[in-house]
Amino acid sequence: MKARCLFCVFTRYLSAALLLCMSALTLAQNNAGVSNKSVEAVRIETAPVIDGLLDDDVWALATPITDFHQTRPGDQTPTSEKTEVRIVYTKDAIYIAARMDDSNPELIATPTLRHGQGLGPDDRLVIILDPFNTRRTGYRFETNLNGVRHDALYTTVNDFNADWSTIWDVKTSVYENGWIAEIEIPFKSLPMDPNTEQWGFNFGRGIRRRNEEMAWVSFNRVFNPSIAGTLTGMRDMSQGVGLDIVPSLAVVQRKNHVSGDSGNQVNPSLDAFYRLTPSLNAALTINTDFSAVNVDNRQVNLDRFNLFFPEQRSFFLNDADLFQFGNIGNVSNQATNDSSVQNARPYFSRKIGLGPGGVPVDIEYGGRVSGRVGRWNIGTLAIQQGAYGALDASTLMVSRVSANVLAESNVGFVITDGDPTSNRDNTVFGTDFRYLNTRLPSGTALEGDAWYMQSQTPGMVGDDAAWGLGLRSPNNQGWRGGFGVKEIQKNFNPAMGFVNNAGVRDFIFDVGYIHFMPRGGRIQQLQTSFDAQRMNFIEGGLQSEALRLTWLEVTTNSRDFLRIRSAANQEVIRQPFTVYRSGGKRVVIEPGRYDFHRGGLRIQTADQRAVSFSLNAFLGGFYTGSRDNYNAQVRFQARRFIVEAGYEYNGIYLPQGDFTTRLITLNTQYAFTSNFYWVTNVQYDNVSETVGMNTRLQWIPKAGQEGFIVFNYNMEDVDKDNTFRAMNADLSIKFTYTLRY
């Protein structure tokens, strides 16, 4: 008990000291160390041909950008290879050409095959555009030698949503000493203000075999919308009429092998997007179809609280940054899990279109108005959800407005109305302030946030508020740290949001140190950290406490990784909860106070290699017994083929009963061409005793046009006798086409 009290005192005093230090740094704020680089874009009348060859005369008109520097392993040091970028534009699009020297072009890493996938294992080119020049948010475009298009939307300057997508084009080629990327980004694809002649602008490049990152502009090893150069001379641009019409047609055949029921559906749907102003967008969806959405990655839950699954539907991902509130979900702390970080979100689009128990419910139609007007950021959404069983049809609405204040901060409010999973009324309103300063004189960054919300639900009176405070210095080298607290009262009920643990006050704290080694050795980076989370019941008493001490993290120059970690947990169980249920077996954790400790090791090889693997072992106590957790993945990649296999094992040994959980995954990808893929995902876990397969052929003739053939098949071992039988299957054929005006 004394140790626990000492920890509380330690964190309080350290947090207070950190707050004073950060306050002092804030008073000394300036822009020291940040380069004011700029480049003028050249206006041309005839667009270059996007073929990856750079043989158009217009490229000679542009001033080459060559002053790149390292952000890793060095900081502001010369790069190992030369990079040259040129920029031109017409009234309709911006064009970017990059010529990237490589002394060993045969070693360029190109494992990623499909559009829309992250390019972490690849040699890549990164482009960041901030058309409003606010230095707060922006758009990220990446490509590799395969010409893969990966785009993302910055929800804050440090976080981006990689599921966001827009229409653009890229072609690549190899030359004797490197590779070329030629890119076209239509102005119709970007919310923008044509009266803003200066854009925020930056480039990055990665060479994976050396774990080298480079940038045009960076600060404290970071480049993002707030730390960027300036693109000048942007004028007389056209976004056309500003209308995108996206019809789609899906033919779906379903069969339930248990009941014998089957049926066919033809689902036409329509999405339309119109620019009310150059920077304010309206969207309409009718008879929305999600038959081609990726399946969720399966998870085994050994906790008391519900899991969090991210949104994957493109309609809700567009302009998702404008609906972010209170920085909830963007805090990094190794003692937490994703569900607790997301806890208290007022708006979570995943709730729309899902009824009680997660049953899909039709979305009949919906509309959205989102964008920017001056200093104001606006996101409003209204959805008409259909009826299902006893669930009435309902209108769901959310409105989020914020204003840019200070240099990089904002203040705003959110309102939601409606309940997608019941017939009760529900309203949530809240206000928030987010402080950001990425340019402190010592090379550090400072983030702070404060927010308050209240819900109104019939039958739930009082104790219906939630609030939070946080302060962080999330640096990429040297010391980093932060702390925060949020309170979620027992009746706080955001029906369109996410709450999995109410009636608690959640404290988090972290401190760490990152050191980059001198050049010339095999080790690039060393890191150590301490992270903590403590959940108290509001009325008093501990619910849970998690302490994570990372003794050492080692990253090599070839991107191999080693981590050694230990953990201490304390759990207070007030009501029995079932940690495992299978067939007639049920293992229950009884009320009581539990202390247990664990330790582990993670080894991971660089994923740009033809064969790579990761192994995570975490062993030790679990309530009154012990838990052995192993998680292993192996990946093999050839020119057109990738296969990944994963295995997660939990051996739980408790006085009330032992049990084992297993989660097995297999993912294969084959690229027939750069625009035609076959992807299969198979998942099995022994808790539900189900095998799920999702296999799809995906054809993308060009950006904005997609065709799918998707087959889902599920089997279950109902009698737990290792005999699986078919449960349900569905086959979907869908094609989407974007018409732009």
C-alpha positions in Angstrom: 0.0 0.0 0.0 2.9 2.4 0.8 4.4 1.8 -2.6 1.1 2.7 -4.2 0.9 5.9 -2.2 4.4 6.8 -3.0 3.6 6.3 -6.7 0.7 8.7 -6.4 2.8 11.3 -4.6 5.6 10.9 -7.2 3.3 11.3 -10.2 1.6 14.3 -8.7 4.9 16.2 -8.0 6.4 15.2 -11.3 3.3 16.3 -13.1 3.3 19.6 -11.3 7.0 20.1 -12.2 6.4 19.2 -15.8 3.5 21.7 -15.9 5.7 24.5 -14.6 8.5 23.6 -17.1 6.1 23.6 -20.0 4.5 26.9 -18.8 8.0 28.5 -18.7 8.7 27.2 -22.2 5.4 28.6 -23.5 6.3 32.1 -22.2 9.5 31.9 -24.1 7.8 30.8 -27.3 9.3 31.8 -30.6 9.9 30.3 -34.0 13.6 29.7 -33.6 15.0 26.8 -35.5 12.2 26.6 -38.1 13.2 27.3 -41.6 11.1 29.7 -43.7 11.7 27.9 -47.0 9.5 28.7 -49.9 9.3 27.8 -53.6 7.2 29.3 -56.4 5.0 27.0 -58.4 5.2 27.6 -62.1 1.9 28.2 -64.0 1.7 26.3 -67.3 -1.0 26.1 -69.9 -0.4 22.5 -71.2 -0.3 19.7 -68.6 2.5 17.1 -68.7 1.7 13.6 -69.6 1.7 11.4 -66.4 3.8 8.5 -67.5 6.7 8.5 -65.1 9.3 9.6 -67.7 9.7 13.4 -67.1 10.3 14.1 -70.8 7.8 17.0 -71.1 9.4 20.4 -71.7 7.3 22.0 -68.9 9.4 20.4 -66.2 12.4 22.5 -67.3 10.5 25.6 -66.4 10.2 24.7 -62.7 12.9 25.5 -60.1 14.3 22.2 -58.8 14.1 21.7 -55.0 17.3 19.8 -53.9 18.0 21.1 -50.4 16.7 18.0 -48.5 18.2 16.9 -45.2 17.9 13.9 -42.9 15.4 13.6 -40.1 16.6 10.1 -39.2 19.1 8.9 -38.3 20.7 12.3 -38.5 18.9 15.6 -37.8 19.4 18.4 -40.4 22.4 16.4 -41.7 23.1 15.7 -45.4 21.2 12.9 -47.1 22.9 9.8 -48.4 21.2 10.2 -51.8 20.2 13.2 -53.9 16.5 14.1 -54.3 15.1 16.6 -56.8 11.5 17.8 -56.9 9.8 20.1 -59.3 6.3 21.7 -59.2 4.1 23.1 -61.9 0.3 23.7 -62.1 -2.5 24.4 -64.6 -5.8 25.9 -63.7 -7.1 22.4 -63.0 -4.3 20.5 -61.2 -1.0 20.6 -59.5 1.8 18.4 -60.9 4.8 17.2 -58.9 7.9 15.4 -60.3 10.4 13.7 -58.1 13.7 12.3 -59.3 15.3 10.2 -56.5 18.8 9.0 -56.9 19.8 5.6 -55.4 23.3 4.1 -55.7 21.7 0.6 -55.5 18.4 0.8 -57.4 18.1 -3.0 -57.3 17.7 -2.7 -53.4 14.8 -0.2 -53.5 12.1 -1.7 -51.2 8.8 -2.2 -53.0 6.7 -4.7 -51.0 3.4 -2.9 -51.1 1.2 -3.8 -54.1 -2.2 -2.3 -53.5 -3.6 1.3 -53.6 -4.7 2.5 -50.2 -2.2 0.5 -48.2 0.3 2.2 -45.9 3.9 2.4 -47.2 5.8 1.7 -44.0 7.9 -1.1 -45.5 8.6 0.8 -48.7 11.0 3.3 -50.1 8.5 6.1 -50.5 7.9 9.7 -51.5 5.7 11.8 -49.2 3.9 15.0 -50.1 2.1 17.2 -47.6 -0.3 19.9 -48.8 -2.1 22.5 -46.7 -4.2 24.5 -49.2 -5.6 26.8 -46.6 -2.1 27.5 -45.1 -3.5 27.3 -41.6 -0.6 25.1 -40.4 -3.2 23.0 -38.5 -4.4 20.2 -40.8 -3.6 19.1 -44.3 -3.4 16.2 -46.8 -0.7 13.5 -47.2 0.1 11.7 -50.4 2.5 8.8 -50.6 3.7 6.6 -53.4 6.3 3.9 -54.0 8.1 2.4 -57.0 5.0 0.3 -57.8 3.0 3.5 -58.2 0.8 2.7 -55.2 -1.4 5.6 -54.2 -1.8 6.1 -50.4 -3.4 9.2 -49.1 -4.4 10.4 -45.6 -6.1 13.3 -43.9 -4.4 15.0 -41.0 -6.9 15.1 -38.1 -4.3 17.0 -36.0 -0.8 18.0 -37.0 0.6 14.9 -35.4 -2.1 12.3 -36.4 -3.6 11.4 -39.7 -6.5 9.2 -40.8 -5.0 6.7 -43.3 -8.5 5.5 -44.4 -9.4 8.8 -46.0 -9.1 8.8 -49.8 -9.4 11.1 -52.8 -8.8 11.0 -56.6 -5.2 11.6 -57.9 -2.8 9.9 -60.3 0.9 8.8 -60.2 3.2 6.9 -62.5 6.7 5.8 -61.7 9.8 4.4 -63.5 13.3 3.3 -62.8 16.5 4.8 -64.3 20.1 3.8 -64.0 20.7 5.6 -60.7 17.3 5.7 -59.0 13.5 6.1 -59.6 11.1 8.7 -60.7 7.6 9.6 -59.6 5.3 11.9 -61.6 2.1 13.0 -59.8 -1.1 14.8 -60.7 -3.5 16.1 -58.0 -6.6 17.7 -59.4 -7.9 20.8 -57.6 -11.3 19.1 -57.6 -9.9 16.6 -55.2 -8.8 19.2 -52.6 -10.9 21.5 -50.4 -9.2 24.8 -51.0 -9.5 28.6 -51.1 -8.6 29.8 -54.6 -7.9 33.2 -53.1 -5.1 31.8 -50.9 -1.9 32.2 -53.0 0.4 30.6 -50.5 0.0 26.9 -49.5 1.7 25.0 -46.7 3.9 22.5 -48.5 6.5 19.8 -47.7 8.2 16.7 -49.0 9.7 13.6 -47.4 11.5 10.6 -48.7 12.3 7.2 -47.0 15.1 4.8 -47.8 14.1 1.7 -45.9 17.3 -0.4 -46.0 19.1 2.4 -44.2 16.1 3.4 -42.0 16.7 6.9 -43.4 14.1 9.6 -43.5 14.6 12.9 -45.2 12.5 16.1 -45.6 12.6 19.5 -47.2 11.5 21.3 -44.0 11.6 19.7 -40.5 12.0 20.7 -36.9 12.9 18.3 -34.0 12.9 15.5 -36.6 9.2 16.2 -37.4 7.6 17.3 -40.6 3.8 17.8 -40.7 1.3 20.5 -41.7 2.5 22.8 -38.9 6.2 22.3 -39.8 6.4 22.9 -43.5 7.6 25.3 -46.2 5.5 27.6 -48.4 4.4 27.1 -51.9 3.8 30.5 -53.5 2.3 31.7 -56.8 -1.0 29.7 -56.6 -3.6 31.7 -58.4 -6.5 31.5 -60.9 -7.2 27.8 -60.0 -10.5 26.1 -61.0 -12.4 23.5 -59.2 -14.9 23.2 -62.0 -18.6 23.2 -61.1 -17.5 21.4 -57.9 -19.9 18.5 -58.3 -19.0 14.8 -58.0 -21.7 12.2 -58.6 -20.8 8.7 -57.5 -23.4 6.1 -58.5 -22.7 2.5 -57.5 -24.5 -0.8 -58.1 -24.2 -3.9 -55.8 -25.7 -7.3 -56.5 -25.7 -9.4 -53.3 -26.6 -13.0 -52.9 -26.9 -14.4 -49.3 -27.5 -17.8 -47.9 -28.0 -19.0 -44.3 -26.9 -22.6 -44.2 -28.4 -23.2 -40.8 -32.0 -22.0 -41.6 -31.7 -22.7 -45.3 -32.9 -19.2 -46.1 -31.4 -17.4 -49.1 -32.0 -14.3 -51.1 -30.8 -11.9 -53.7 -30.6 -8.1 -53.6 -29.9 -5.4 -56.1 -28.7 -2.3 -54.3 -28.3 0.8 -56.3 -26.9 3.7 -54.3 -25.8 7.3 -54.9 -23.3 9.6 -53.3 -23.1 13.2 -54.5 -20.6 15.9 -53.4 -21.0 19.6 -54.2 -18.7 22.5 -53.2 -21.0 25.2 -51.8 -18.0 27.5 -51.7 -14.4 26.6 -52.7 -13.8 25.5 -49.1 -17.2 24.3 -47.9 -18.6 21.0 -49.1 -22.0 19.4 -49.2 -22.5 15.6 -49.5 -25.6 13.5 -50.1 -25.9 9.7 -49.7 -29.0 7.7 -50.8 -29.5 4.0 -50.0 -25.9 3.8 -48.8 -24.3 0.4 -49.5 -21.3 -0.9 -47.5 -21.1 -4.4 -49.0 -17.5 -4.0 -50.1 -16.2 -2.6 -46.8 -13.2 -4.5 -45.3 -13.9 -6.9 -42.5 -12.7 -6.0 -39.0 -9.6 -7.6 -37.6 -10.7 -10.1 -35.0 -9.8 -9.6 -31.4 -10.0 -11.8 -28.3 -11.2 -9.9 -25.3 -9.9 -10.8 -21.8 -11.0 -7.6 -20.2 -14.2 -6.4 -18.6 -14.9 -3.7 -21.1 -16.0 -3.5 -24.7 -13.4 -3.3 -27.6 -13.1 -0.5 -30.0 -13.2 -1.1 -33.8 -12.3 1.8 -36.1 -14.5 3.2 -38.9 -13.7 1.9 -42.4 -16.6 3.3 -44.5 -15.5 6.0 -46.9 -18.6 8.2 -46.6 -17.9 8.8 -42.9 -14.1 9.2 -43.4 -14.4 12.2 -45.7 -13.6 15.4 -43.7 -13.4 13.2 -40.5 -10.8 15.7 -39.1 -13.6 18.3 -38.8 -15.5 16.1 -36.3 -12.6 15.5 -33.9 -13.4 16.7 -30.4 -11.1 17.3 -27.4 -8.2 15.3 -28.8 -10.0 12.2 -27.5 -8.4 9.1 -29.1 -5.1 10.8 -30.1 -3.2 10.3 -26.8 -0.4 7.9 -26.8 0.3 6.0 -23.5 1.7 2.5 -23.4 -0.2 1.7 -20.2 -3.6 2.2 -21.9 -5.4 0.3 -24.6 -7.3 1.7 -27.6 -10.7 1.3 -25.9 -9.8 3.4 -22.9 -8.1 6.1 -25.0 -11.3 6.3 -27.1 -13.6 6.3 -24.1 -16.0 9.3 -23.9 -16.0 10.1 -27.6 -19.2 12.2 -28.2 -19.4 11.1 -31.9 -18.3 7.8 -33.3 -19.6 7.2 -36.8 -19.3 3.4 -36.4 -22.5 3.6 -34.3 -24.5 4.7 -37.3 -26.0 1.9 -39.3 -25.7 -0.6 -36.5 -28.7 -1.5 -34.3 -28.8 -3.4 -31.0 -26.2 -6.1 -30.8 -24.3 -4.7 -33.8 -27.0 -5.8 -36.3 -26.6 -3.9 -39.6 -29.5 -1.3 -40.2 -30.2 0.4 -43.5 -29.1 4.0 -44.0 -31.9 5.4 -46.2 -30.3 8.7 -46.9 -28.1 11.3 -45.3 -26.4 14.6 -45.8 -23.2 16.4 -44.7 -22.0 20.0 -44.8 -18.3 20.3 -43.9 -15.4 22.5 -44.6 -13.8 25.8 -43.6 -15.0 29.4 -43.7 -12.3 31.8 -42.7 -11.1 30.8 -39.2 -14.1 28.5 -38.7 -14.0 24.7 -39.2 -17.5 23.2 -39.7 -18.7 19.6 -39.7 -22.4 18.8 -39.7 -24.1 15.5 -40.5 -27.7 14.2 -40.7 -28.6 10.6 -41.3 -32.0 8.9 -41.8 -31.6 5.4 -40.4 -34.2 2.8 -41.3 -36.3 0.7 -39.0 -35.3 -2.8 -37.8 -37.6 -5.0 -35.8 -38.6 -3.1 -32.7 -36.2 -0.3 -33.6 -38.0 2.7 -35.1 -36.6 4.7 -38.0 -34.7 7.6 -36.7 -33.0 10.8 -37.7 -29.4 11.2 -36.4 -27.6 14.5 -36.3 -24.2 15.8 -35.3 -22.7 19.3 -35.5 -19.1 20.2 -34.8 -17.8 23.7 -35.1 -14.4 25.1 -34.1 -12.4 28.3 -34.5 -8.7 28.6 -35.1 -7.1 30.7 -32.4 -3.5 31.7 -31.5 -0.9 30.3 -33.9 -1.8 26.6 -33.9 -4.7 26.2 -31.5 -8.5 26.0 -31.7 -11.7 26.2 -29.6 -15.1 24.8 -30.4 -18.2 22.9 -29.5 -20.1 19.7 -30.5 -23.8 18.7 -30.5 -25.3 15.3 -31.3 -28.9 14.3 -31.3 -30.4 10.8 -31.7 -29.8 7.2 -30.7 -29.1 4.7 -33.5 -29.5 1.7 -31.2 -32.8 2.4 -29.3 -36.0 4.4 -29.5 -35.0 6.8 -26.7 -34.2 10.5 -27.2 -30.6 11.4 -26.7 -28.6 14.7 -26.9 -25.0 15.5 -26.2 -23.4 18.9 -26.1 -19.8 19.8 -25.3 -17.1 22.4 -25.7 -13.3 22.1 -26.0 -10.1 23.9 -26.3 -6.9 22.5 -27.8 -3.5 24.3 -27.4 -0.6 23.4 -29.7 2.8 24.8 -30.0 5.3 22.9 -32.1 8.0 25.6 -32.2 9.4 26.1 -28.8 13.0 27.5 -28.7 14.5 24.3 -27.1 13.2 22.1 -30.0 10.3 20.7 -28.0 6.6 20.7 -28.7 3.7 21.3 -26.3 0.1 20.1 -26.5 -2.7 20.8 -24.1 -6.4 20.2 -24.1 -9.5 20.8 -22.0 -13.1 19.7 -22.7 -16.5 19.3 -21.1 -19.6 17.4 -22.3 -23.1 16.6 -20.9 -25.7 14.2 -22.2 -29.5 14.3 -21.9 -31.3 10.9 -21.9 -34.8 10.3 -20.5 -34.6 8.3 -17.3 -30.9 9.2 -16.7 -30.9 12.3 -14.5 -27.8 13.7 -12.9 -24.2 12.4 -13.1 -24.4 12.8 -16.9 -21.3 14.8 -17.6 -17.8 14.1 -18.8 -14.7 16.3 -18.8 -11.0 16.1 -19.4 -7.6 17.9 -19.1 -4.3 17.1 -20.5 -0.8 18.4 -21.1 1.9 16.7 -23.2 5.3 17.3 -24.7 5.4 14.6 -27.5 9.0 14.9 -28.7 10.8 12.6 -31.1 14.2 13.0 -29.4 15.4 13.7 -25.9 12.8 13.9 -23.1 9.1 13.5 -23.7 6.2 13.3 -21.2 2.7 14.1 -20.4 -0.2 13.6 -18.1 -4.0 13.9 -18.3 -7.2 13.2 -16.5 -10.8 12.6 -17.7 -13.9 11.9 -15.8 -16.9 10.0 -17.2 -19.9 10.1 -14.9 -22.1 7.0 -14.6 -25.0 8.4 -16.6 -23.0 10.1 -19.3 -24.5 8.5 -22.4 -23.4 9.6 -25.8 -25.7 7.4 -27.9 -23.8 8.4 -31.1 -20.4 8.1 -29.4 -18.3 5.6 -27.6 -18.3 4.8 -23.8 -17.1 1.5 -22.5 -16.4 2.4 -18.9 -18.4 5.0 -17.0 -18.5 6.2 -13.4 -14.7 6.6 -13.3 -11.9 9.2 -13.2 -9.1 8.2 -15.5 -5.5 9.4 -14.8 -2.6 8.9 -17.2 1.1 9.8 -17.0 4.1 9.1 -19.1 7.7 10.1 -19.3 10.4 8.8 -21.7 13.8 9.5 -23.2 14.9 8.9 -26.9 18.5 8.9 -27.9 19.9 8.7 -31.4 23.3 7.1 -31.6 26.2 8.6 -33.5 26.4 7.6 -37.2 28.5 4.6 -38.2 27.2 1.9 -35.9 24.5 -0.6 -36.3 22.2 0.8 -33.7 20.2 3.9 -34.6 18.0 4.7 -31.7 17.6 3.8 -28.0 14.5 4.5 -25.9 13.3 4.0 -22.4 9.9 5.0 -20.9 7.5 4.8 -18.0 3.8 4.9 -18.6 0.9 4.7 -16.0 -2.8 4.7 -15.9 -5.0 4.7 -12.8 -8.8 4.4 -12.9 -10.7 5.4 -9.8 -14.4 5.1 -9.1 -15.8 8.7 -8.8 -17.4 7.8 -5.5 -14.1 6.6 -4.2 -11.8 3.6 -4.5 -9.6 2.1 -7.1 -11.0 0.3 -10.2 -7.7 -0.5 -11.9 -4.1 0.6 -12.2 -1.5 -0.3 -14.9 2.2 0.5 -14.8 4.4 -0.1 -17.8 8.2 0.2 -17.6 10.0 -0.1 -20.9 13.6 -0.9 -19.9 15.0 -0.6 -23.4 13.9 -0.2 -27.0 16.5 -0.7 -29.6 16.1 0.2 -33.3 18.8 -0.6 -35.8 19.8 1.2 -39.0 18.2 -1.6 -40.9 14.9 -1.2 -39.0 15.1 -4.3 -36.8 13.6 -3.8 -33.3 14.0 -5.1 -29.8 12.0 -4.1 -26.7 12.2 -5.3 -23.1 9.3 -4.4 -20.8 7.7 -5.1 -17.4 4.3 -4.4 -16.1 2.4 -4.2 -12.8 -1.4 -4.3 -12.6 -3.9 -3.9 -9.8 -7.6 -4.6 -10.4 -10.5 -4.2 -8.1 -13.5 -6.3 -9.2 -16.9 -5.3 -7.6 -19.1 -7.6 -9.7 -18.2 -11.0 -11.0 -17.3 -11.1 -14.6 -16.9 -14.0 -17.0 -13.5 -14.0 -18.6 -14.1 -17.1 -20.6 -17.1 -19.0 -21.8 -17.0 -22.0 -24.2 -19.6 -24.7 -24.4 -20.5 -25.7 -20.9 -17.3 -24.2 -19.4 -17.3 -20.9 -17.7 -14.5 -19.1 -15.9 -15.5 -16.3 -13.6 -13.4 -13.7 -11.8 -14.9 -13.1 -8.4 -15.1 -9.7 -6.6 -11.9 -8.8 -4.9 -8.6 -6.9 -5.2 -5.9 -8.4 -7.4 -2.2 -7.6 -7.9 -0.1 -9.2 -10.6 3.1 -8.5 -12.5 4.3 -9.5 -15.9 7.4 -9.1 -18.1 8.0 -9.5 -21.8 10.2 -9.2 -24.9 9.4 -8.2 -28.4 11.6 -8.9 -31.4 10.8 -7.6 -34.9 12.7 -7.7 -38.1 12.4 -5.1 -40.8 9.4 -5.6 -43.0 11.1 -4.4 -46.2 12.9 -7.8 -46.4 11.5 -10.7 -48.5 10.9 -12.6 -45.2 10.2 -10.8 -41.9 8.8 -11.8 -38.6 7.8 -10.5 -35.2 7.6 -12.3 -31.9 6.1 -10.9 -28.7 6.1 -12.8 -25.4 4.5 -11.4 -22.3 4.4 -13.7 -19.2 3.4 -13.5 -15.6 0.5 -13.1 -13.3 -3.2 -12.8 -14.1 -5.6 -12.2 -11.2 -5.1 -15.2 -8.9 -3.2 -17.2 -11.5 -0.9 -16.7 -14.4 -1.0 -15.9 -18.1 1.3 -16.8 -20.9 0.8 -14.6 -24.0 2.6 -15.2 -27.3 2.0 -13.3 -30.5 3.9 -14.2 -33.6 3.7 -13.0 -37.2 5.6 -14.0 -40.3 5.5 -12.3 -43.7 6.8 -13.4 -47.1 6.7 -11.1 -50.1 7.7 -11.5 -53.7 7.3 -9.1 -56.6 3.5 -9.7 -57.0 2.6 -11.9 -54.0 2.4 -11.4 -50.2 1.4 -13.9 -47.6 1.2 -13.0 -43.9 0.4 -15.5 -41.1 -0.3 -14.6 -37.5 -0.8 -16.6 -34.3 -1.8 -15.3 -30.9 -1.8 -17.7 -27.9 -3.1 -17.0 -24.3 -2.6 -19.8 -21.8 -4.6 -18.8 -18.7 -4.1 -20.8 -15.4 -6.5 -19.9 -12.6 -7.7 -21.8 -9.5 -11.2 -21.7 -10.8 -10.2 -23.2 -14.2 -7.6 -23.2 -16.9 -8.3 -22.2 -20.5 -6.5 -21.4 -23.7 -7.4 -18.8 -26.4 -6.0 -18.9 -29.9 -6.4 -16.5 -32.7 -5.0 -17.5 -36.1 -5.0 -15.2 -39.2 -3.9 -15.7 -42.8 -3.8 -12.9 -45.3 -2.7 -13.3 -49.0 -2.4 -10.7 -51.7 -1.7 -11.1 -55.4 -1.4 -8.3 -57.9 -2.2 -9.4 -61.4 -1.4 -5.8 -62.5 -0.9 -2.5 -60.7 -4.7 -2.0 -60.8 -6.1 -5.6 -60.3 -5.7 -7.5 -57.1 -6.9 -10.7 -55.3 -6.9 -10.4 -51.5 -8.0 -13.1 -49.0 -8.3 -12.8 -45.3 -9.0 -15.8 -43.1 -9.5 -15.6 -39.3 -10.1 -18.2 -36.6 -10.5 -18.0 -32.9 -11.2 -20.9 -30.5 -13.5 -18.8 -28.2 -16.2 -18.3 -30.7 -15.0 -21.4 -32.6 -15.7 -19.7 -35.9 -13.7 -19.5 -39.1 -14.3 -16.4 -41.3 -13.1 -15.9 -44.8 -13.2 -12.7 -46.8 -11.9 -12.9 -50.3 -12.1 -10.2 -52.9 -11.1 -9.3 -56.4 -10.6 -5.6 -56.7 -10.2 -3.7 -60.0 -9.3 0.0 -60.1 -9.1 1.0 -63.7 -8.3 4.5 -62.5 -8.7 6.6 -59.4 -12.4 7.2 -58.8 -13.5 3.9 -60.5 -13.6 0.6 -58.6 -15.0 -2.8 -59.1 -15.3 -5.6 -56.5 -16.3 -9.2 -56.3 -16.4 -10.1 -52.6 -17.1 -13.5 -51.1 -17.7 -13.9 -47.3 -18.0 -17.4 -45.8 -18.3 -18.4 -42.2 -18.1 -21.8 -40.5 -18.6 -22.6 -36.8 -17.9 -25.6 -34.5 -21.3 -25.5 -32.8 -20.9 -28.7 -30.8 -17.2 -27.9 -29.9 -16.2 -31.3 -31.3 -13.7 -29.9 -33.9 -16.3 -30.4 -36.7 -17.1 -27.2 -38.5 -20.2 -26.6 -40.5 -21.2 -23.8 -42.8 -23.2 -21.0 -41.2 -23.7 -18.3 -43.7 -22.2 -17.0 -47.0 -22.7 -14.0 -49.2 -21.4 -13.0 -52.6 -21.3 -9.3 -53.6 -20.5 -7.7 -57.0 -20.2 -4.0 -56.9 -19.0 -1.2 -59.2 -18.5 2.4 -58.4 -17.9 5.2 -60.9 -17.2 8.9 -60.1 -18.5 11.6 -62.5 -16.8 14.9 -62.0 -18.0 18.3 -63.2 
